[in-house]
Amino acid sequence: MSPNDLLERCGFVHDPACAENETTGAGPGRRMTFEPAWGREDASITLVIEPRDGRDFHEATVHGVTGGPFVFGTYNPTDLAVLAVALQNTLCEGGDGPSEARMSGPAGPVTNPFAKEDGSWNSVLGADRRRHLDHPAGRWGLAYHRFRDELAARFMGRPAEARAIEYLAAAGFAEVEGGLKLVSLPMRSFEHEDAAVRDEALTFTVVDADKGGVPTDGTRLFEVRSSSEADGIMDIVYRAGDVRDVLAFVDACNNAVIANHGYQAPERTSFAHEWSGMAIHNPFGEASYGDWNVVEQGDGRIVVADPWTVWGFEYIAWRDERASDVLAARAQPQDGTAPRP
């Protein structure tokens, strides 16, 4: 995974105005923004990436926090994973977060490695009249380096356990003309519902997003589409670089149908999100736990955003575990809330 991929996994989003710079490397620098999903709306991190001494130098500015804004510079993008998590932790009620998002310090868990003992951000006033954050390694040493590397690994996820096609086959996808297809009956197990509800079907198709047609183990980007027979329901599309996100998308769509009928989704297709304190049944939804997180719309379909931009490494950990379970079960389409275990 490239440094750019890691930053995206951490929730940094590219500035559209710098799209050309992303491709050519020209211009004043690449720009990205991190906006925490919870907490103060004015809190954010703006990031400028510029070549310096033959390497990419990352200058981040933390906005919307007491005493700020603060500037932090690093050549190592994994430091920015810690910075993003630290900001989210400080914005949570009680200044806490998941145990995996807190560093182990000599006196106990540390929610913000960039802070002093009193909780204020550890900064100094520079010659440029900006407040610069001290590098956490200066205070925490090896403990910080260990936490930083472990956190980056959480955002990158576990290595795949099988080939992409094996994951899709285990989920019940079968080859048809032009791609792979799966038909799901999310409401089938609700025997007290009438036949029309129990027979409500979702059709999933997966193609190679770059080349079209049936995806292969060499596919770099998968496009999965969910189509419903119900009137007025737009198709939902997601483009995934990791096939395990395709499996998570199927779960999310099935869960959405179940929720629309007033029922709670199965526990196995949901995960607990400690930052928000919610059980997440649709990680492709917005942080407000409402509608789909749409990034593009038109021609009878919506395109949804990457789940980790909202739910972070907690989504990635669940996705990997869920995909592992699907792979192990090798389930075929069957009556039930989903065509997989």
N, C-alpha and C positions, 0 to 999 in steps of 0.2 A: 504494500500500500504506500502511495506517495505521500509526501508531506501535505500536499493539497487535499488529498483524500482524507487524511486525519483531521485537518481543520474542518472540513465539511461534516465529518462524523461528530465533531464536537459542537456543531450548530452554527459555525461561521458560514455566512452567505455572501456570495460574490456581489459586488456593486455592479449592476447592469451597465453603468456608464463606462466601466473599465473592461468590458467584454473583449475589446480588441487587444488590450494589453495582455489579457490572459492567454491569447493565442500567439501574439507576436513578441511579447516581452518588451514592447516599446512603450514610451510614454513615461509619466512621472512615477508610476508604481501601481502594482495591483492592490486593490482595496477589498476588504471583507468586513462584515459586521456581525457581531453576536448579540442577540437580544434575548435575555432570559425569558423563559416561558412563564415564570411566576415571579411575583414581587413588583417592585416599582416599575411603572411603564417607561420612566425616563432613564432607567439603568441600561447600559449597553457597553460593548467593547467595540471600538473601531480599530481596524488593523490595516496597516500599510506595509506591503512587502516590496523591498527594493534590493537590487544587487549591490553588494558591498564586499570588496576584497574577494571577488569571485564566488561569493556565496549569497544566498538569500537572507537578508536581515529583516526581521519582523519587529515593527514598532506598534505596540498596542496602546490604546488610550482608554482607560476605564472612566465611564461617565455615570453620573447619577448616584454617587455614594458620598458619604460624609467626608469632607476634607478634600475631595477630588476637584477636578479630574486628575488622574494619575497616569503616568507614562511608564511603560515597561518595554525594554528592548531585548531581543534574544535572537540568536541564530538557530535555536532549537525549537521547532514547532510544538514539541511535547510540553514545553513550559506553558504554552498557551492553552493546552488542555487543562492544566492545573488552574490557570487563571480564570478560565470560563467556569469551571466547577466551583472555585472559591467564590466567585461573584454570585453564582446561583445559591450556594450555601448561605451566604450572608443575607440574601433576600428572603429566604424561607422563614416562616414563623418560628421564632426561637433560635434563629441562626444556626440551624442544623441541616442535615441532609442524610442520604443513605450512608451506611457504614463504609461502603466501598469508596465514597466520595470524601472521606475524612482520613487525613494522614495520621499515622501512629507516632505520637511524640512522647518524650520522656515522662510527661505528666498526664498523658491520656490522649484521646482523639483531638486532632487539630482540624477545624473546619476551614480555616483560611491560612495557608502557609505564608501568605504575603502580609500577614498582620503581626503587630507587636503583641506583647503579653496582655495589654489592656484591650485588645480587639481592634484598635485603630490600624489603618493601613500603614505599613512600614515604609516611609518615604523620606526623601531629602529634597530640598529645593536646589535645583540645578542652576548653572550659569545662564541657561536659557529662560529662567524664571518659571519653569514648569516643575511640578513635583514628580520625581522619579522614584519608582518602587525599587527597593533593594531586591536582589536576587535571593530567593528563599534558601538556596544552597549555602549561602553565607551564614545563615543562622542554624539551619537544620542538618546540613551536611548529607551524609549517606541516607538518612531517613527520608529526606526529600527526594533524592535521586531514585530511591527504590519506589516510593509512592508514585512519582511522576511516570516511571516506566510501566508500572502495573496499571495505572490509570489509562495510559495511552493504549495498552494492550486490550483493556476492556472496551474502549471505543472501536478498536479494530476488529474485535470479535475472535471467536475460535476458528482455527483452520477448518475448512470443509472436510467432512468425513467420507465423502463419496463424490462421484462425478455428477455434474449438474443434471444430466438426463436421469440418473438413478434417483435423485431427489424427486423429480417431477413424476417419474413412474410410481414411486412409493406413495405419492399423494393422489394417484389415480388418474393422472393425465395420460391420454392415449393419442396416437398420431392420427390426424385427419388431413385432408387436402389443405395445404398452406400453413399448417401449424400443429399445435397440440390442443386437445380439448378435454374439458372436465365438466360434467353436469352434476350439480349439487342440489339436494333437497333439504334445506336447513330446518324446515318445520315438520319433517316426516315423523319424528318420534313423539310429537304432541298429538296423541291419539284422540283426545277429546275435542280437537278442532275439526271443522268440517273438511271435506275432501279438497275443496278449492285452496284452502290455506295449506294443508299438508302436502299438496302437490306443487306448491309454488317453487319454481326452479330458478337457479342461477346457472348461467353457462359461462365458463371461463375459457378463454383462448390465450395461448402463449405463442409468440413469434419472436424471431430474431429482430430486434429493433433496428439494427443497422442494415441487415441484408434482406430482411423479410423471410417468410417461409419458416420451416421447422427449425427450431433451435438445436444446436449441437453442443458438445462439450467445449467447443471453441468459441461459443457465443459470449460476447463481452457485455452485451446489454439486452436484457429480456423485456419485452413489452407484454404485460398481462392485462386483459380486458374482462370485466365482469358485465354481463348483460342479463337483464331481467325481463320476464314476459309481462310484468305488471305495467299497466298504462301510466304514462307520464314519468317513468323512471329512466334517467339518463344512464348511458354506459359509464362505467368508472374505469379509468386507465391508470396504470402505474408502470414506470420504467425502472427496472432493477438491475444493478450491476452484480448482485449476489442472488443466486437462485433461491436462497432461503428466505429472502424478502418476498418472493412470489408466494411461497407457502403461507407466510404470515398474512399476506393480502387476502388469500382465500379465506382464512379464518376470520379476518376482519369483516369481509363482505357477508359471510354467513351469520356472524354475530349481529351485524346491523339489521338483517332481516328479522332475526329472533327478537331484537330489541324493539323493532317497529311494531311487533305484535304484542308488546307489553311483557316480554319474558326476559329473564336474565340469562346471559350467555354462559356456556359451560366453563367451569373453572380452568379446564385444561387449555382452553383457547384464549385465556386472559392472563394478565400479570399484575402484580402489585407494584405501584409506583410510589416510592417513599417520599420523593420531593413534593408531590402533590397530595399524597395521602389517599389516592384513588385506586380502584381496581380498573385497569384499562382493558376494555373489550374491543376497542378500535384504535390501534396506534396510528392509523392513517387519518385520524381526526384532529381537530384543533385542541389547543390546551384547555379551552373552555369546556371540553368534554361534550362538544356539540357536533356541528356539521363536519363534513369531510374537509380536510386541509387542502383547498384547491389552489393550484398554481396556474392552471390554464383551463379554459372552457370554450366550447364551440362545437358545431357539427354533431350535436346530439350526445356529446360526452364531456366528462370532466377529467382532468389529469390531477392526481394528488401528489403531495410532497413526500419527501423521504421522512420516515417516522422518527429517525434519530434527531432530527432538527428540533423536535418537541420533547421526546421522551428519553433521549440520551442513551447512555450505555445500559440502562435498565431494560430498554427495549431490545438492544442487541443481545444481551445475555439470555433473555426469554426466547428470542427468535432462534438462537443457536440451539438451545435446549429443546424447544418445540420441534425444530427440524430434525434433531437427532432422534426424538421419539417417533416421528413419522417414518423416518428411514428405517428404524429398528422394527417397526410394526409391519411395514410393507403392506399397508391397508389398501383395499380395493373399495370402489364406491359401494355404499351400502345404505340401508335405511338408518336414519339417525339425524342428529343435528348437523352433521357434516360428513363428507365422504372419507374422513380420516379419523384416527383415534384421538 
